[in-house]
């Protein structure tokens, strides 16, 4: 089920390193990158925010969650 995550994360820890270098929180860095005009940076930001939120939170009762 979670095999796609290994392929989606090409550079683990890159957002945390960028945040530390910029002197901001990791969440703030992810939000900044999610609004980037560069599609690669934007994709990393959006995926990171999704990981923070948790992958299962998008389901609703109507769609067959727990």
N, CA, C and O atoms as a DFTB+ gen file, in Angstrom:
264 C
 N C O
     1  1       0.812      -1.190       0.000
     2  2       0.000       0.000       0.000
     3  2       0.858       1.258       0.000
     4  3       0.592       2.169      -0.783
     5  1       1.859       1.339       0.833
     6  2       2.640       2.565       0.965
     7  2       3.915       2.522       0.128
     8  3       4.851       3.276       0.396
     9  1       3.967       1.658      -0.874
    10  2       5.162       1.545      -1.683
    11  2       5.455       2.805      -2.494
    12  3       6.619       3.116      -2.744
    13  1       4.424       3.531      -2.906
    14  2       4.611       4.722      -3.718
    15  2       5.363       5.805      -2.958
    16  3       5.990       6.665      -3.576
    17  1       5.313       5.779      -1.623
    18  2       5.988       6.803      -0.825
    19  2       7.498       6.730      -1.042
    20  3       8.154       7.768      -1.127
    21  1       8.052       5.544      -1.133
    22  2       9.491       5.399      -1.342
    23  2       9.917       6.035      -2.656
    24  3      11.002       6.610      -2.737
    25  1       9.091       5.943      -3.674
    26  2       9.406       6.558      -4.955
    27  2       9.129       8.051      -4.977
    28  3       9.750       8.784      -5.748
    29  1       8.207       8.511      -4.142
    30  2       7.833       9.919      -4.129
    31  2       8.881      10.765      -3.416
    32  3       9.055      11.940      -3.740
    33  1       9.571      10.184      -2.459
    34  2      10.542      10.935      -1.675
    35  2      11.937      10.636      -2.213
    36  3      12.571       9.658      -1.816
    37  1      12.406      11.487      -3.118
    38  2      13.721      11.283      -3.723
    39  2      14.849      11.778      -2.825
    40  3      15.933      11.194      -2.808
    41  1      14.596      12.860      -2.072
    42  2      15.627      13.465      -1.225
    43  2      15.071      13.656       0.179
    44  3      14.663      14.763       0.531
    45  1      15.046      12.599       0.989
    46  2      14.485      12.734       2.330
    47  2      15.278      13.728       3.178
    48  3      16.509      13.705       3.184
    49  1      14.580      14.583       3.879
    50  2      15.223      15.539       4.766
    51  2      15.566      16.865       4.129
    52  3      16.082      17.748       4.814
    53  1      15.301      17.044       2.839
    54  2      15.698      18.277       2.169
    55  2      14.931      19.486       2.713
    56  3      15.502      20.568       2.848
    57  1      13.658      19.314       3.021
    58  2      12.867      20.434       3.538
    59  2      13.329      20.834       4.935
    60  3      13.363      22.020       5.264
    61  1      13.678      19.863       5.742
    62  2      14.164      20.161       7.096
    63  2      15.493      20.903       7.030
    64  3      15.718      21.837       7.800
    65  1      16.379      20.498       6.116
    66  2      17.660      21.193       5.967
    67  2      17.458      22.614       5.452
    68  3      18.124      23.542       5.912
    69  1      16.538      22.792       4.495
    70  2      16.256      24.128       3.974
    71  2      15.683      25.022       5.068
    72  3      16.042      26.195       5.167
    73  1      14.801      24.473       5.881
    74  2      14.188      25.250       6.960
    75  2      15.244      25.678       7.972
    76  3      15.239      26.821       8.431
    77  1      16.142      24.776       8.318
    78  2      17.190      25.101       9.286
    79  2      18.108      26.186       8.724
    80  3      18.500      27.107       9.439
    81  1      18.444      26.070       7.444
    82  2      19.305      27.062       6.806
    83  2      18.632      28.436       6.757
    84  3      19.297      29.459       6.923
    85  1      17.304      28.462       6.527
    86  2      16.556      29.718       6.463
    87  2      16.142      30.238       7.831
    88  3      15.668      31.369       7.943
    89  1      16.315      29.425       8.880
    90  2      15.991      29.852      10.239
    91  2      14.499      29.906      10.519
    92  3      14.049      30.726      11.320
    93  1      13.722      29.038       9.866
    94  2      12.278      28.979      10.088
    95  2      11.880      27.545      10.407
    96  3      12.688      26.624      10.294
    97  1      10.627      27.369      10.805
    98  2      10.160      26.020      11.126
    99  2       9.987      25.200       9.843
   100  3       9.865      25.754       8.750
   101  1       9.980      23.903       9.992
   102  2       9.798      23.024       8.842
   103  2       8.426      23.249       8.212
   104  3       8.297      23.245       6.988
   105  1       7.411      23.442       9.037
   106  2       6.067      23.674       8.513
   107  2       6.020      24.964       7.688
   108  3       5.424      24.995       6.612
   109  1       6.644      26.016       8.191
   110  2       6.675      27.277       7.452
   111  2       7.406      27.113       6.123
   112  3       7.006      27.697       5.116
   113  1       8.474      26.320       6.118
   114  2       9.211      26.068       4.880
   115  2       8.348      25.301       3.889
   116  3       8.354      25.603       2.696
   117  1       7.606      24.313       4.374
   118  2       6.726      23.543       3.498
   119  2       5.641      24.427       2.902
   120  3       5.329      24.313       1.717
   121  1       5.063      25.311       3.717
   122  2       4.036      26.218       3.212
   123  2       4.624      27.162       2.172
   124  3       3.984      27.439       1.158
   125  1       5.828      27.658       2.410
   126  2       6.489      28.550       1.453
   127  2       6.744      27.818       0.140
   128  3       6.492      28.363      -0.934
   129  1       7.241      26.586       0.221
   130  2       7.551      25.823      -0.980
   131  2       6.295      25.387      -1.726
   132  3       6.323      25.246      -2.949
   133  1       5.199      25.172      -1.012
   134  2       3.945      24.768      -1.661
   135  2       3.397      25.885      -2.553
   136  3       2.573      25.624      -3.429
   137  1       3.845      27.120      -2.340
   138  2       3.399      28.262      -3.147
   139  2       4.430      28.660      -4.200
   140  3       4.267      29.682      -4.865
   141  1       5.476      27.875      -4.359
   142  2       6.560      28.202      -5.276
   143  2       6.109      28.111      -6.728
   144  3       5.177      27.378      -7.057
   145  1       6.784      28.869      -7.593
   146  2       6.482      28.794      -9.026
   147  2       7.227      27.629      -9.686
   148  3       6.868      27.208     -10.786
   149  1       8.254      27.111      -9.025
   150  2       8.999      25.954      -9.532
   151  2       8.189      24.684      -9.229
   152  3       7.911      24.396      -8.065
   153  1       7.813      23.931     -10.256
   154  2       6.952      22.760     -10.014
   155  2       7.591      21.691      -9.132
   156  3       6.874      21.006      -8.403
   157  1       8.910      21.525      -9.172
   158  2       9.559      20.514      -8.337
   159  2       9.527      20.915      -6.866
   160  3       9.240      20.096      -5.993
   161  1       9.817      22.157      -6.611
   162  2       9.794      22.662      -5.234
   163  2       8.363      22.644      -4.711
   164  3       8.124      22.262      -3.566
   165  1       7.413      23.056      -5.544
   166  2       6.006      23.072      -5.153
   167  2       5.525      21.661      -4.832
   168  3       4.789      21.464      -3.865
   169  1       5.929      20.691      -5.624
   170  2       5.535      19.308      -5.374
   171  2       6.065      18.779      -4.054
   172  3       5.356      18.082      -3.329
   173  1       7.319      19.110      -3.740
   174  2       7.887      18.691      -2.457
   175  2       7.149      19.332      -1.296
   176  3       6.903      18.688      -0.275
   177  1       6.791      20.618      -1.455
   178  2       6.074      21.318      -0.390
   179  2       4.705      20.726      -0.142
   180  3       4.313      20.511       1.005
   181  1       3.976      20.462      -1.213
   182  2       2.627      19.903      -1.092
   183  2       2.683      18.501      -0.509
   184  3       1.875      18.156       0.353
   185  1       3.630      17.688      -0.970
   186  2       3.755      16.327      -0.450
   187  2       4.140      16.344       1.026
   188  3       3.628      15.549       1.814
   189  1       5.040      17.247       1.398
   190  2       5.434      17.361       2.800
   191  2       4.281      17.768       3.691
   192  3       4.132      17.244       4.795
   193  1       3.456      18.705       3.219
   194  2       2.282      19.100       3.998
   195  2       1.302      17.936       4.130
   196  3       0.674      17.760       5.174
   197  1       1.179      17.152       3.077
   198  2       0.295      15.984       3.131
   199  2       0.817      14.963       4.133
   200  3       0.031      14.357       4.860
   201  1       2.132      14.765       4.183
   202  2       2.711      13.838       5.155
   203  2       2.505      14.334       6.574
   204  3       2.234      13.542       7.477
   205  1       2.631      15.642       6.780
   206  2       2.400      16.212       8.111
   207  2       0.973      15.953       8.575
   208  3       0.737      15.565       9.719
   209  1       0.034      16.173       7.676
   210  2      -1.380      16.031       8.003
   211  2      -1.738      14.566       8.216
   212  3      -2.623      14.248       9.011
   213  1      -1.073      13.704       7.529
   214  2      -1.368      12.281       7.606
   215  2      -2.130      11.857       6.367
   216  3      -3.025      12.569       5.912
   217  1      -1.792      10.736       5.834
   218  2      -2.383      10.311       4.574
   219  2      -3.827       9.864       4.714
   220  3      -4.587       9.959       3.750
   221  1      -4.230       9.379       5.877
   222  2      -5.573       8.849       6.038
   223  2      -6.635       9.876       6.361
   224  3      -7.817       9.534       6.399
   225  1      -6.259      11.122       6.595
   226  2      -7.234      12.131       7.013
   227  2      -8.129      12.607       5.888
   228  3      -9.120      13.288       6.154
   229  1      -7.827      12.281       4.655
   230  2      -8.620      12.761       3.535
   231  2      -9.884      11.937       3.327
   232  3     -10.778      12.368       2.598
   233  1      -9.980      10.785       3.936
   234  2     -11.145       9.929       3.763
   235  2     -12.303      10.401       4.635
   236  3     -12.101      10.981       5.702
   237  1     -13.484      10.149       4.173
   238  2     -14.670      10.479       4.954
   239  2     -15.452       9.208       5.206
   240  3     -15.165       8.170       4.610
   241  1     -16.422       9.280       6.069
   242  2     -17.243       8.116       6.387
   243  2     -18.004       7.652       5.143
   244  3     -18.193       6.453       4.939
   245  1     -18.435       8.595       4.321
   246  2     -19.179       8.245       3.113
   247  2     -18.324       7.455       2.121
   248  3     -18.861       6.732       1.282
   249  1     -17.012       7.587       2.210
   250  2     -16.130       6.874       1.292
   251  2     -15.519       5.631       1.897
   252  3     -14.574       5.076       1.337
   253  1     -16.032       5.183       3.016
   254  2     -15.632       3.893       3.555
   255  2     -14.440       3.900       4.471
   256  3     -13.686       2.928       4.500
   257  1     -14.243       4.959       5.220
   258  2     -13.138       4.921       6.184
   259  2     -13.588       4.139       7.410
   260  3     -14.748       3.741       7.507
   261  1     -12.697       3.926       8.317
   262  2     -12.872       3.143       9.527
   263  2     -14.301       3.008       9.911
   264  3     -14.612       2.370      10.917
